[in-house]
Amino acid sequence: MLNRTGIPTQAELNRVLPLADRIEQGAAVIIECFESIPCNPCVDSCLQRAISIEGNINNLPQVDYTKCNGCGMCISGCPGLAIFVVHKNYDSKQGLVMLPYEFLPLPKVDDIVAALSRKGNKICEAKVSRVLLTKRQDRTAIISILVPKELIMEVRNIAITKSKVQIPNSK
């Protein structure tokens, strides 16, 4: 399915997602990398050394969740924009999703944006809680948004809703 649509199936996602109990513990990286290509910037960008690629550089990255603290420094290092951090229990009502963003204009803290699914459909509105773009991010901002807890594993992009671009609703 991924090769035809660019959207992973649930079975493909299940191969890369952490166990549910790890998601309950706090912020955790999600690497939705499915391509066996020579790539390893995520390994070098992880300050905790939680990401590794065993053997051949074409192998998929693996996460040691005992080392991952969910800092998100690996997000902007991925040229495929395939790394996210989710924090299900950010507060009593909302979860946090940190995602890569390479469009202009950048959203601002407290902006309300459209939270999008992997297919690009609007799932809900989200509040921007942080925008990180420093020299380290090298033009790939890390946007943190607050969403309903049950949607943290679905939201994978945003659209600034102030523009005149129409965003298709999820069906």
N, C-alpha and C positions, 0 to 999 in steps of 0.2 A: 504494500500500500504506500509506504513512504516514497518509494521510487516513482510511483505514478502521480501522487498528489502533493508530495512534499510535507504531508501531515502524518505523523506517526500514529499507528494503531495503539490501542490500549496494551496489547501484548508487547509491542516494541517499547512502550513507555515503562511497562513493568520490569523490563530488563535493566533499566538504568535508574529507577527510583529507589530511594532509601526505604527501609522498612517503616511501616506506619508508626511504630513506637518511637523511632528516631525523630520523626516529624513532630511528635507531641513534646519532645524534650526541649526544643528551642530552634533557633535559626539553623538551617542546613542548606548546603549547596545541592542543586539539582543540575546535573550535566546531561542535557538532552542531545548528546552527540551519538550519531548512528553511523557515520561514515568512517570506514577504515582507510584513512589517508595519513600521509606523513605530517603530523601536526602535534606540537606539545607546548604551546605557550601557557596553557593552563597549569602545567606542572611547575614552570618557572615562576608564575605569578602567585602561587599559593605560599603565603608566608608561614603557614603552619605545617607545610609539607604533607598535607592530607591528600593531595592528588598525585597519582603516579600512573605511568604507562609501563607496564611490564613487558620486557623483551623487545620486540620489534616496534619501532616508532609508528608503524601503521596500526597498532592495536588501539583499542578504545581506552580512554582514561578511566581510572578506577578511583573511588573516594574511600578513604579510611575515615569513617564517621566518628571514630573515637578521637581523632585529631581535629576535625573540622569544627570551627567555632562560628561559622556563618558570617564571617567578616565581609565577604563579597569582593575582595580584591582580585579574585580570579575572573570576575564577570567581564570586565573590559578587555582582558587579555585574549579572549576567544575570538578569532577572526570570523567564526561561523555564527556568532551571537547565540550560542547554544547553552550558555550558563546562566542560571538564575539562583537566587537565594529565597527561600520561603521561611516564614516564621509564623506558624499557626497561632500560637498563643501570645502574640505581640501585646494585646490587651484583652480585656474580658469579652469584647464584641468583634474585634477585627483581627485579621491577619495581615502580615506585611509581605509584599513581594518586591524583591529588588531585581531589576532587569536592565539589560543593555539598551541604549537608545542613541541612534546616530542621525536623527532628523533635527532640522531647525524650523522654527524656533524651539528652544528647550522649554519645557514647562517650568513653572516656578513653584516653590513651596506653597502649599495651601490651594493650588489650582485644583479644580475638579476636571478630571479627564475621563475619557471612555476607556474602560479596561477591556482588552480584546482577547479572544481565544486564539488558539493555534491557527484556526482557519481565518482569523481576521474579523470575526463577528463580535459585536459589542455584547458583553456579558453583563456589565453593570457600570456604574459610575464609581470612580476611585478618587481619593484625595491624595495629592502628592505630599509626602512627608519629608523628602530629602532629594536634592539634586547634587550629585557629586561629579565634577568635571575638573580634574587637575591635570598637571603635566603627566602624571602617572597613568591616567586613563587614556591618553593619546587620542583624543577626539571621540571616544566612545563613552558617553555619560552613563552613570549608574543612577537610575531613577528608582526611588523607593515609593511605593504606593500602598495605601490602606484599603483593603477589600474585605468583604464578609469572609469569615474563616473557611467556610465550605468551598470557597472559590480559589484558594491559593494554588491548588494544583492545576487549575484551568487557565488562569490569567497568564498570558505570555507576551503581551505588548500593550501599548497605549496609543490613543489618538487624542490630540488636542481638539476638544469639541468646539472651541471658539471659532475655528475656521469654517468655511462653507463646504468642506468635504463631507459627503454623506457617508455614514457608517452603517453597513447593513446590520439589522438586528438578528440575533441568533434565533433559529427556528427549531 
